[in-house]
Amino acid sequence: MRIGELAAQAGVTTDAVRFYEKVGLVAGRRLANGYRDFPPETVAWLLYVRTAQTLGFSLAEIMSHGEELRDAPDAAEGLSALLEEKIRVIDERMAELAALRSELATRVGTGCPLRAVGTVG
């Protein structure tokens, strides 16, 4: 299928498809007339990529695990492990953000909030 049809079916722009091709997430072949031609299963793969991005996975993470997950069943252990790891990372980030929020809250109304708490200024 041509790039425009692929983009429309996957709900992305043709520029996005070109970018994904450039970074190696999708592969098409060039026809004699120079047009890109993608296999039909690329639609499902792009939908997977978009869902993974929505769930917080970077393109680098998707690319590093793409080959092993592309044909894995939805209940695959590898996929569950990746999701559990992403949850762990999110939990760590949430704890960091909670500590930052707490630090900011202690500085509200203290004059210059950029000075270390307890220093003479």
Secondary structure, 3 states (H helix, E strand, C coil): CCHHHHHHHHCCCHHHHHHHHHHCCCCCEECCCCCEECCCHHHHHHHHHHHHHHCCCCHHHHHHHHHHHHCCCCCCHHHHHHHHHHHHHHHHHHHHHHHHHHHHHHHCCCCCCCCCCCCCC
